[in-house]
């Protein structure tokens, strides 16, 4: 019998026993579901046979191999011509187009039963046979029965990285992992650099069980060819292993080669004899690249073209981050300079191709120039904050005597009163340098018109100040709209020397821009361990993926948890748990829902929540009791470390489309003290808590 009978009243199949019927009936391969009394009713169960049916109830024991849940259509090949039925036919026995042979096409099977039983008997997809009663009639082409899918291995590259041996050569390290469901035979892993196969660098990879990885493989050395190397490592390079996915064997990245980068970070001058107008140039050359710079030349040009003023200065070899400071001294390569007029404009050129050595390949060939000036006039400068301002901010009034003696200064400072207003003016350290006494002669603030005036002089001294410094620090507040700009300009400046004579000065003004409105931060929170246990180790809370347009101070991260401790502070915070969260309905565990309260530097805030799974001490599998199942988990992942798996901590998330790594999940559970290694400490926790049960 091959029937599909659904919702047919009280009884689906009824085998009535009588003098001439109801015995020796074979009831098999039927789907009989949804009947109120019985799916298969047999008057004489001992005289009939039933097997391999999808049903809910029967008089014959063992008749229902599969239940009525999750039924799927199956298409039979009754005439055994190798081609399944194309469609269901009329169930009438007199139907010449198919008759009772096809009335069960498609039939229904429980989905598990269909997978286990139907291969070779039927197909899970429709066939092409228009008449499944006639062996001479079949579709074109014939559709063979589906074969059950066989598990296969899948080899990938993981934990790929490069390590510099020196400034030009590097090694490549990686693991070959089998993320498939079957063992992989021996294979070879290979490296390609800039698409060229690196002959002689192939690695023999032993057979790998499902879920297993090799130890770290390190191959080298390779010379980096400017400016970048494209590095590809491929598992099963010669395709000797039949895999479930043949497209994910390779892992590629770019490596940036190392180069020096010379730049002039400071240029200033020192008077030798200001009366004679002679001075020295002092400069600092720094290698801000990531490779050593060989000996180089630095040239100087005064007051622009037509050319360099020889001779050049020779700078020594500089390691990455190293600096060279040089001064043109008598008898040196550059010697003293004599100022031309009131001011000299100075340009220094690092690694200038004036004469060998020169022309060092660098990361940035456009940052070799340093500039400075020297003047017989003193300078007074408005020095506002470099970044935008919001709320309170400070502006320094700086003085550079340029060899003059400054005894007293007065000024007027104007600004836009619709954007900012002045709060105070406080004396700096310029005139009081070296313990000199001073007297404030004027300090007026006018917030309506938008200006302030100030006067300061030395007292009880015969000398003026020659060292540059800050005359006054001015405090302002913002009142304008975001992106509004205010000038801060000097005027009515009078500077006295040590003889009470007025000095000429150059004025440098400034401006400030109000910051755009601070937006609230975006809070993102997680824990580095998915599974945690009471009393052992700590849970690490991680807010490092949070972001904001303003600064996120470490003190702005506040973790409110259900541990036995006060809230934890910090972007990364640790907290042990002392209790579990029980579900009173199911009697099992529920995760704790923990909250991160995040506040940025501008006072805007945000929150996020993350679930934290906490089990009792020793309960690795989360079933609420500590026993041999938990001990077995530690044994199965013995000596596993979190670095053995991809991702954060125990690698709970793998790149799409790879499935979640079941090995990593068990290892995280077995790591009962959250120290990222499964060892005797974890097994001891099971032993110390043997037989304990959750209070749920």
MARMAR-16695 format. One record per residue (C-alpha): x, y, z negated. Coordinates in steps of 0.5 Angstrom, whole numbers. Each point is the difference from the previous one (the first is absolute). Layout:
<nodes>
+-------+-------+-------+
!     X !     Y !     Z !
+-------+-------+-------+
!     X !     Y !     Z !
...
+-------+-------+-------+
</nodes>
This chain:
<nodes>
+-------+-------+-------+
!     X !     Y !     Z !
+-------+-------+-------+
!     0 !     0 !     0 !
!     3 !     7 !     2 !
!    -5 !     5 !    -3 !
!    -1 !     7 !    -2 !
!    -6 !     1 !    -4 !
!    -1 !     7 !    -4 !
!    -6 !     2 !    -5 !
!    -5 !    -6 !     3 !
!    -4 !     0 !    -6 !
!     0 !    -4 !    -6 !
!     5 !    -6 !     3 !
!     5 !     1 !     6 !
!     1 !    -7 !     2 !
!    -5 !    -6 !    -2 !
!     2 !    -7 !     0 !
!    -6 !    -4 !    -1 !
!     1 !    -7 !    -2 !
!    -5 !    -5 !     3 !
!     0 !    -8 !     3 !
!     3 !     2 !     6 !
!     4 !     7 !    -1 !
!     4 !     4 !    -5 !
!     6 !    -5 !    -1 !
!     7 !     0 !     3 !
!    -1 !     8 !     2 !
!     7 !     4 !     0 !
!    -1 !     7 !    -2 !
!     6 !     4 !     2 !
!     2 !     6 !     3 !
!    -6 !     4 !    -2 !
!    -1 !     7 !    -3 !
!    -7 !     0 !    -4 !
!    -1 !     6 !    -4 !
!    -5 !     4 !    -4 !
!    -6 !    -5 !    -2 !
!    -4 !     1 !    -6 !
!     0 !    -8 !    -2 !
!     6 !    -3 !     3 !
!     4 !     1 !     6 !
!     1 !    -8 !     2 !
!    -5 !    -4 !    -3 !
!     1 !    -8 !     1 !
!    -5 !    -5 !    -2 !
!     5 !    -6 !    -1 !
!     7 !     3 !    -2 !
!     4 !    -6 !    -1 !
!    -3 !    -2 !     7 !
!     3 !     6 !     4 !
!     6 !     3 !     1 !
!     2 !     8 !     0 !
!     6 !     4 !     0 !
!     4 !     6 !     3 !
!    -7 !     4 !    -1 !
!    -1 !     8 !    -2 !
!    -5 !     0 !    -4 !
!    -3 !     1 !    -7 !
!    -3 !    -6 !    -3 !
!    -1 !    -7 !     2 !
!    -2 !    -7 !    -3 !
!     7 !    -3 !     3 !
!     6 !     1 !    -4 !
!     5 !     4 !     3 !
!    -4 !     2 !     6 !
!     1 !     7 !    -1 !
!     7 !     1 !     2 !
!     0 !     8 !     0 !
!    -5 !     5 !    -3 !
!    -5 !     4 !     4 !
!     4 !     6 !    -1 !
!     4 !     4 !     6 !
!    -3 !    -4 !     5 !
!     4 !     1 !     7 !
!    -3 !    -2 !     7 !
!     4 !    -6 !     3 !
!    -1 !    -3 !     7 !
!     0 !    -7 !     2 !
!     3 !    -4 !     5 !
!    -5 !    -6 !     0 !
!     1 !    -3 !     7 !
!     8 !     0 !    -2 !
!     2 !     3 !     7 !
!     5 !     5 !    -4 !
!    -5 !     6 !     1 !
!    -4 !     3 !    -5 !
!    -7 !     2 !     1 !
!    -1 !     7 !     3 !
!    -7 !     1 !    -4 !
!    -5 !    -3 !    -4 !
!    -6 !    -4 !     4 !
!    -7 !    -1 !    -1 !
!    -1 !    -6 !    -5 !
!    -5 !    -3 !     3 !
!     2 !    -8 !     2 !
!    -3 !     1 !     7 !
!     4 !     6 !     2 !
!     4 !    -2 !     6 !
!     5 !     6 !    -1 !
!     3 !    -3 !    -6 !
!    -5 !    -3 !    -5 !
!     1 !    -2 !    -7 !
!     8 !    -1 !     2 !
!     0 !     8 !     0 !
!    -5 !     2 !    -5 !
!     5 !     1 !    -6 !
!     5 !     4 !     5 !
!     1 !     5 !    -4 !
!     0 !    -4 !    -6 !
!     2 !     3 !    -7 !
!     5 !    -2 !    -5 !
!     3 !     3 !    -6 !
!     6 !     4 !     2 !
!     5 !    -5 !    -5 !
!    -4 !    -6 !     3 !
!     1 !     3 !     7 !
!     7 !     1 !    -1 !
!     2 !    -7 !    -3 !
!    -5 !    -4 !     4 !
!    -2 !     2 !     7 !
!     7 !     1 !     4 !
!    -1 !    -6 !     5 !
!    -7 !    -1 !    -1 !
!    -2 !     8 !     2 !
!     2 !     6 !     1 !
!     0 !     7 !    -4 !
!    -1 !     4 !     6 !
!    -5 !    -1 !     6 !
!     2 !    -5 !     5 !
!    -2 !     0 !     8 !
!    -4 !    -6 !     1 !
!    -7 !     1 !     3 !
!    -2 !    -7 !    -2 !
!     3 !    -3 !    -6 !
!    -4 !    -7 !     2 !
!     3 !    -1 !     6 !
!     7 !    -2 !     0 !
!     1 !     2 !     8 !
!    -2 !     7 !    -2 !
!     5 !     4 !    -3 !
!     2 !     8 !     0 !
!     6 !     3 !     4 !
!     5 !     0 !    -3 !
!    -1 !    -5 !    -6 !
!     1 !     3 !    -7 !
!     4 !    -5 !    -4 !
!    -2 !    -1 !    -7 !
!     4 !     5 !    -5 !
!     6 !    -2 !    -3 !
!     0 !     2 !    -8 !
!     5 !     5 !     0 !
!     7 !    -2 !    -3 !
!     4 !     4 !    -5 !
!     6 !     3 !     3 !
!     6 !     4 !    -3 !
!     1 !     7 !     1 !
!     7 !     3 !     0 !
!     1 !     8 !    -2 !
!     6 !     4 !    -2 !
!    -1 !     3 !    -7 !
!     4 !     5 !    -4 !
!     4 !     3 !     5 !
!     6 !     5 !    -1 !
!     6 !     3 !     2 !
!     6 !     1 !    -5 !
!     6 !     4 !     2 !
!     7 !    -3 !    -1 !
!     4 !     7 !     2 !
!    -2 !     6 !     4 !
!    -1 !    -3 !     6 !
!    -2 !    -8 !    -1 !
!    -5 !    -3 !    -3 !
!    -3 !    -7 !    -2 !
!    -7 !    -2 !     1 !
!    -4 !    -4 !    -5 !
!    -7 !    -4 !     1 !
!    -4 !    -6 !    -2 !
!    -3 !    -5 !     4 !
!    -7 !    -2 !    -3 !
!    -5 !    -5 !     2 !
!    -7 !     3 !    -1 !
!    -4 !    -5 !     4 !
!    -4 !    -6 !    -3 !
!     5 !    -6 !     2 !
!     8 !    -1 !     0 !
!     4 !     3 !     5 !
!     6 !    -4 !     3 !
!     7 !     3 !     1 !
!     1 !     6 !     4 !
!     5 !     6 !     1 !
!    -1 !     7 !    -2 !
!     3 !     5 !     5 !
!     2 !     8 !     0 !
!    -1 !     5 !     6 !
!     3 !     6 !    -1 !
!    -2 !     5 !     5 !
!    -4 !    -6 !     4 !
!     7 !    -3 !     1 !
!     1 !    -7 !    -3 !
!     5 !     0 !    -5 !
!     4 !    -7 !     2 !
!     3 !    -4 !    -6 !
!    -4 !     3 !    -5 !
!    -6 !    -5 !     1 !
!    -2 !    -3 !    -7 !
!    -2 !    -8 !    -1 !
!    -6 !     0 !    -4 !
!    -2 !    -6 !    -4 !
!    -7 !    -3 !     0 !
!    -5 !     4 !    -4 !
!    -6 !    -2 !    -4 !
!    -6 !     4 !     1 !
!     0 !     6 !    -4 !
!     8 !    -1 !    -1 !
!     5 !     5 !     2 !
!     8 !     0 !     1 !
!     5 !     3 !    -5 !
!     2 !     7 !     2 !
!     4 !    -1 !     7 !
!     5 !     5 !     1 !
!     4 !     1 !     7 !
!     5 !     5 !     2 !
!     4 !     4 !     1 !
!    -3 !     5 !     6 !
!     2 !     6 !     2 !
!    -5 !     6 !     0 !
!     0 !     3 !     7 !
!    -2 !     8 !     0 !
!    -5 !     2 !    -2 !
!    -5 !    -6 !    -2 !
!     0 !    -8 !     1 !
!    -6 !    -3 !     1 !
!     0 !    -7 !    -4 !
!    -4 !    -6 !     1 !
!     0 !    -6 !    -3 !
!    -4 !    -6 !     2 !
!    -2 !    -7 !    -3 !
!     0 !    -6 !     5 !
!     3 !     4 !     5 !
!     0 !    -6 !     5 !
!    -7 !    -2 !    -1 !
!     1 !    -7 !    -3 !
!    -5 !     0 !    -5 !
!    -7 !     0 !     2 !
!    -3 !     6 !    -4 !
!    -7 !     2 !    -2 !
!     2 !     7 !     2 !
!     5 !     1 !     6 !
!     0 !     7 !     0 !
!     3 !     2 !    -7 !
!     7 !    -3 !     0 !
!     3 !     7 !     0 !
!     2 !     6 !    -4 !
!     2 !     6 !     2 !
!     3 !     7 !    -3 !
!     4 !     5 !     2 !
!     7 !     2 !    -4 !
!     3 !     7 !     1 !
!     7 !     0 !     0 !
!     5 !     4 !    -4 !
!     3 !     6 !     2 !
!     3 !     6 !    -4 !
!    -3 !     7 !     0 !
!     4 !     6 !    -2 !
!    -3 !     7 !    -2 !
!     2 !     6 !    -3 !
!    -4 !     1 !    -7 !
!     4 !     6 !    -2 !
!     3 !     6 !     2 !
!     2 !     6 !    -4 !
!     6 !     5 !     0 !
!     5 !     2 !    -6 !
!     3 !     7 !     0 !
!     7 !     0 !     0 !
!     1 !     8 !     0 !
!    -7 !     3 !     1 !
!     4 !     7 !     1 !
!     4 !    -3 !     6 !
!    -6 !    -4 !     3 !
!     3 !    -7 !    -1 !
!    -4 !    -6 !    -2 !
!     1 !    -7 !     0 !
!    -6 !    -5 !     3 !
!    -2 !    -6 !    -4 !
!    -4 !    -5 !     3 !
!    -3 !    -7 !    -2 !
!     0 !    -6 !     5 !
!    -4 !    -6 !    -2 !
!    -2 !    -7 !     4 !
!    -7 !    -1 !    -1 !
!     0 !    -6 !     4 !
!     1 !    -7 !    -1 !
!     6 !    -2 !     2 !
!     7 !     3 !    -1 !
!     2 !     6 !     4 !
!     8 !     0 !     3 !
!     4 !     6 !    -1 !
!    -3 !     6 !     4 !
!     1 !     7 !     1 !
!    -4 !     6 !    -2 !
!     1 !     7 !     4 !
!    -2 !     7 !    -2 !
!    -3 !     6 !     4 !
!    -1 !     7 !    -2 !
!    -5 !     4 !     2 !
!    -3 !    -4 !     6 !
!     3 !    -2 !     7 !
!     5 !     0 !     4 !
!     3 !    -5 !    -3 !
!     3 !    -4 !    -6 !
!     5 !     3 !    -5 !
!     6 !    -5 !     0 !
!     3 !    -3 !    -3 !
!    -5 !    -6 !    -3 !
!    -1 !    -3 !    -7 !
!     2 !    -7 !     0 !
!    -5 !    -4 !    -5 !
!     1 !    -7 !    -2 !
!    -3 !    -7 !     0 !
!    -7 !     1 !    -3 !
!    -4 !    -6 !    -3 !
!    -8 !     0 !     0 !
!    -2 !     6 !    -5 !
!     7 !     2 !    -1 !
!     2 !     8 !     1 !
!     6 !     4 !     2 !
!     1 !     7 !    -3 !
!     5 !     4 !     3 !
!     3 !     7 !    -1 !
!     4 !     5 !     5 !
!     6 !     1 !    -4 !
!     6 !     4 !     2 !
!     4 !    -5 !     4 !
!    -6 !    -4 !     2 !
!    -2 !    -2 !     7 !
!    -6 !     6 !     0 !
!     4 !     5 !    -5 !
!    -3 !     6 !    -2 !
!    -5 !     4 !     3 !
!    -1 !     8 !     1 !
!    -7 !     2 !     0 !
!    -2 !     4 !     6 !
!    -4 !     6 !    -2 !
!    -5 !    -1 !    -5 !
!    -2 !    -7 !     1 !
!     3 !    -6 !     3 !
!    -5 !    -6 !     3 !
!     3 !    -7 !    -1 !
!    -1 !    -6 !     3 !
!     3 !    -7 !    -1 !
!     0 !    -6 !     4 !
!     1 !    -7 !    -2 !
!     3 !    -5 !     4 !
!     1 !     5 !     6 !
!     3 !    -3 !     6 !
!     5 !     5 !     0 !
!     6 !    -5 !     0 !
!     1 !    -7 !    -2 !
!    -2 !    -2 !    -5 !
!    -8 !     1 !     2 !
!    -6 !    -2 !     3 !
!    -2 !    -5 !    -5 !
!    -7 !    -3 !     1 !
!    -5 !     2 !    -5 !
!    -7 !    -1 !    -1 !
!    -1 !     7 !     1 !
!     4 !     4 !     4 !
!    -4 !     7 !    -1 !
!     1 !     1 !    -7 !
!     8 !     1 !     0 !
!     0 !     8 !    -1 !
!     0 !     4 !    -7 !
!    -1 !     7 !     0 !
!     2 !     6 !    -5 !
!     1 !     7 !     0 !
!     5 !     5 !    -4 !
!    -2 !     7 !    -1 !
!     3 !     6 !    -4 !
!    -7 !     2 !    -2 !
!    -4 !    -4 !    -5 !
!    -6 !    -4 !     1 !
!    -7 !     0 !    -5 !
!    -4 !    -5 !     2 !
!    -8 !    -3 !    -1 !
!     1 !    -7 !    -1 !
!    -7 !    -3 !     0 !
!    -2 !    -8 !    -1 !
!     2 !    -4 !     6 !
!    -7 !    -3 !     0 !
!    -7 !     3 !     0 !
!    -3 !     2 !    -7 !
!    -6 !    -1 !    -4 !
!    -1 !     3 !    -6 !
!     6 !     3 !    -4 !
!     7 !     0 !     3 !
!     6 !     4 !     0 !
!     4 !     4 !     4 !
!     8 !     2 !    -1 !
!     3 !     7 !     2 !
!     7 !    -2 !     1 !
!     6 !     4 !     1 !
!     7 !    -1 !     4 !
!     5 !     5 !    -2 !
!     4 !    -2 !     6 !
!     6 !     2 !    -4 !
!    -3 !     7 !    -3 !
!    -1 !     1 !    -7 !
!    -7 !     1 !    -2 !
!    -2 !     4 !    -6 !
!    -7 !     1 !     1 !
!    -6 !    -1 !     4 !
!    -7 !     2 !     2 !
!    -6 !    -2 !     5 !
!    -7 !     0 !     2 !
!    -3 !    -6 !     2 !
!    -7 !     0 !     4 !
!    -4 !    -6 !     1 !
!    -7 !    -1 !     3 !
!    -5 !     0 !    -6 !
!    -6 !    -3 !     3 !
!     5 !    -7 !     1 !
!     4 !     1 !    -7 !
!     1 !     4 !    -6 !
!     6 !     1 !    -4 !
!     0 !    -2 !    -7 !
!     7 !     1 !    -3 !
!     7 !     2 !     2 !
!     6 !    -3 !    -5 !
!     7 !     2 !     0 !
!     5 !    -5 !     3 !
!     7 !    -2 !    -1 !
!     3 !     4 !     5 !
!     2 !     7 !    -4 !
!     1 !    -4 !    -7 !
!     5 !    -5 !     3 !
!     6 !    -1 !    -4 !
!    -4 !     3 !    -6 !
!    -1 !     7 !     2 !
!    -5 !     4 !    -3 !
!    -6 !     3 !     4 !
!    -6 !     5 !    -1 !
!    -6 !     0 !     4 !
!    -2 !     7 !     3 !
!    -7 !    -2 !     3 !
!    -5 !    -6 !     1 !
!    -6 !     2 !     3 !
!    -6 !    -4 !     3 !
!    -5 !     2 !     4 !
!    -5 !    -5 !     2 !
!    -5 !     4 !     4 !
!     4 !     3 !     5 !
!     5 !    -6 !     0 !
!     7 !     2 !    -2 !
!     5 !     0 !    -6 !
!     6 !     4 !    -2 !
!     6 !    -2 !    -4 !
!     6 !     3 !    -2 !
!     6 !    -3 !    -4 !
!     7 !     3 !    -2 !
!     6 !    -3 !    -4 !
!     2 !     4 !    -6 !
!     6 !     0 !    -4 !
!     5 !    -2 !     5 !
!     5 !     3 !     5 !
!    -1 !    -6 !     6 !
!    -5 !    -2 !     5 !
!    -2 !    -7 !     2 !
!     3 !    -3 !     6 !
!    -3 !    -7 !    -1 !
!    -6 !    -1 !     4 !
!    -6 !    -2 !    -4 !
!    -8 !     1 !    -2 !
!    -2 !     7 !    -2 !
!    -7 !    -1 !    -2 !
!    -5 !    -6 !     0 !
!    -7 !     3 !     2 !
!    -6 !    -5 !    -2 !
!    -6 !     1 !     5 !
!    -7 !    -4 !     0 !
!    -4 !    -2 !     7 !
!    -7 !     3 !     1 !
!    -1 !     0 !     7 !
!    -3 !    -6 !     5 !
!     4 !    -6 !     2 !
!     5 !     2 !     6 !
!     0 !     7 !    -2 !
!     7 !     4 !     0 !
!     3 !     5 !    -4 !
!     6 !     4 !     2 !
!     5 !     2 !    -6 !
!     4 !     6 !     2 !
!     6 !     4 !    -3 !
!     0 !     8 !     0 !
!     3 !     6 !    -3 !
!     6 !    -4 !    -2 !
!     5 !     3 !    -4 !
!     7 !    -3 !    -2 !
!     5 !     3 !    -4 !
!     7 !    -2 !    -1 !
!     5 !     0 !    -6 !
!     1 !     8 !     2 !
!    -7 !     1 !     0 !
!     0 !     1 !     8 !
!    -5 !    -3 !     4 !
!     2 !    -6 !     4 !
!    -3 !    -2 !     7 !
!    -4 !    -6 !     0 !
!    -3 !    -5 !     5 !
!    -8 !    -2 !    -2 !
!    -2 !    -7 !     2 !
!    -8 !     0 !    -1 !
!    -4 !    -6 !    -1 !
!    -8 !    -3 !     0 !
!    -4 !    -6 !    -3 !
!    -6 !    -4 !     3 !
!    -5 !    -3 !    -4 !
!    -1 !    -7 !     0 !
!    -6 !    -3 !     4 !
!    -5 !    -3 !    -5 !
!     2 !    -6 !    -4 !
!    -4 !    -6 !     2 !
!    -1 !    -6 !    -5 !
!     5 !    -6 !     0 !
!    -2 !    -6 !     3 !
!     1 !    -6 !    -5 !
!     2 !    -7 !     1 !
!     1 !    -5 !    -5 !
!     2 !    -7 !     0 !
!     4 !    -5 !    -5 !
!     6 !    -4 !     2 !
!    -3 !    -6 !    -2 !
!    -6 !    -3 !     2 !
!    -1 !    -5 !    -6 !
!     2 !     2 !    -7 !
!     0 !    -4 !    -7 !
!    -2 !     3 !    -7 !
!     7 !     0 !    -5 !
!     5 !    -1 !     5 !
!     4 !     5 !     5 !
!    -3 !     7 !     2 !
!    -5 !     2 !     6 !
!     3 !     5 !     4 !
!    -4 !     5 !     3 !
!     2 !     4 !     6 !
!    -3 !     6 !     3 !
!     6 !     2 !     5 !
!    -5 !     0 !     6 !
!    -4 !     6 !    -3 !
!     1 !     6 !     4 !
!    -1 !     8 !     0 !
!     2 !     6 !     3 !
!     3 !     3 !    -7 !
!     5 !    -3 !    -4 !
!    -3 !    -7 !    -4 !
!     4 !     1 !    -7 !
!     2 !    -7 !    -3 !
!    -4 !     3 !    -6 !
!    -7 !     1 !     4 !
!    -1 !    -8 !     1 !
!    -4 !    -2 !    -6 !
!    -2 !    -8 !     0 !
!    -6 !    -1 !    -5 !
!     0 !    -8 !    -1 !
!    -3 !    -5 !    -4 !
!     6 !    -2 !    -3 !
!     1 !     1 !    -8 !
!     4 !     6 !     1 !
!    -1 !     8 !     2 !
!     0 !     2 !     7 !
!     6 !    -1 !     4 !
!     4 !     6 !     3 !
!     4 !     0 !     7 !
!    -1 !    -2 !     7 !
!     3 !    -7 !    -2 !
!    -2 !    -2 !    -7 !
!     0 !    -7 !    -3 !
!    -5 !    -2 !    -5 !
!    -1 !    -7 !    -4 !
!    -7 !    -3 !    -1 !
!    -3 !    -3 !    -6 !
!    -7 !    -2 !     2 !
!    -4 !    -3 !     6 !
!    -6 !     2 !     3 !
!    -6 !    -5 !    -1 !
!    -6 !    -1 !     5 !
!    -5 !    -2 !    -5 !
!    -5 !    -2 !     5 !
!     5 !    -5 !     4 !
!     5 !    -1 !    -6 !
!     6 !     1 !     4 !
!     5 !     6 !     1 !
!    -2 !     7 !     3 !
!     6 !     5 !     2 !
!     1 !     6 !    -4 !
!    -2 !     6 !     4 !
!     6 !     5 !    -2 !
!     0 !     8 !     2 !
!     5 !     4 !     3 !
!    -1 !     8 !    -2 !
!     5 !     4 !     5 !
!     1 !     7 !    -1 !
!     5 !     4 !     5 !
!     4 !     6 !    -2 !
!    -6 !     5 !     2 !
!    -5 !    -3 !    -5 !
!    -4 !    -4 !     5 !
!    -2 !    -7 !    -2 !
!    -2 !    -7 !     3 !
!    -1 !    -7 !    -2 !
!     0 !    -7 !     2 !
!    -1 !    -7 !    -3 !
!     3 !    -6 !     1 !
!    -2 !    -7 !    -3 !
!     5 !    -4 !    -4 !
!    -1 !    -7 !    -1 !
!     2 !    -3 !    -7 !
!     0 !    -7 !    -3 !
!     1 !    -2 !    -7 !
!     8 !    -2 !    -1 !
!     2 !    -7 !     4 !
!    -6 !     0 !     4 !
!     3 !     0 !     7 !
!    -6 !    -2 !     4 !
!    -5 !     4 !    -3 !
!    -5 !    -6 !    -2 !
!     0 !     3 !    -7 !
!     4 !    -6 !    -4 !
!     7 !    -1 !     0 !
!     2 !    -7 !     2 !
!     4 !    -4 !     5 !
!    -3 !     3 !     6 !
!     4 !     6 !    -2 !
!     6 !    -3 !    -2 !
!     0 !    -3 !     7 !
!    -1 !     7 !     3 !
!     7 !     2 !    -3 !
!     3 !    -7 !     3 !
!    -2 !     1 !     7 !
!     3 !     7 !     0 !
!     6 !    -2 !    -4 !
!     5 !     6 !     1 !
!    -4 !     4 !     5 !
!     2 !     7 !     0 !
!    -4 !     6 !     2 !
!     5 !     1 !     6 !
!    -2 !    -7 !     3 !
!    -6 !     3 !     2 !
!    -2 !     6 !     5 !
!    -3 !     6 !    -3 !
!     0 !     4 !    -7 !
!     1 !    -5 !    -6 !
!    -3 !    -7 !     2 !
!    -2 !     2 !     7 !
!    -7 !     0 !    -1 !
!    -1 !     4 !     7 !
!     3 !    -3 !     6 !
!     0 !     3 !     7 !
!    -6 !    -1 !     4 !
!    -1 !    -5 !     3 !
!     3 !    -4 !    -4 !
!    -4 !    -3 !    -6 !
!     1 !     1 !    -7 !
!     6 !    -4 !    -3 !
!    -3 !    -5 !    -4 !
!     7 !    -1 !    -3 !
!     1 !     7 !    -2 !
!    -7 !     0 !    -4 !
!     2 !    -6 !    -4 !
!     7 !     2 !    -1 !
!    -4 !     7 !    -3 !
!    -4 !    -4 !    -4 !
!     6 !    -5 !    -3 !
!     4 !     7 !    -2 !
!    -4 !     0 !    -6 !
!     5 !     5 !    -3 !
!     0 !     5 !     6 !
!     8 !     0 !     1 !
!    -1 !    -2 !     7 !
!     3 !    -7 !    -1 !
!    -3 !    -7 !    -2 !
!     5 !    -4 !    -5 !
!     0 !    -3 !    -7 !
!    -3 !     7 !    -3 !
!    -6 !    -1 !     4 !
!    -1 !    -8 !    -2 !
!     2 !     2 !    -7 !
!    -6 !     5 !     0 !
!    -5 !    -6 !     2 !
!     3 !    -5 !    -5 !
!    -1 !     6 !    -6 !
!    -7 !     1 !     2 !
!    -2 !    -7 !     2 !
!    -7 !    -2 !    -1 !
!    -2 !     8 !    -1 !
!    -7 !     2 !     3 !
!    -2 !     6 !     2 !
!    -5 !     4 !    -4 !
!    -5 !     0 !     5 !
+-------+-------+-------+
</nodes>
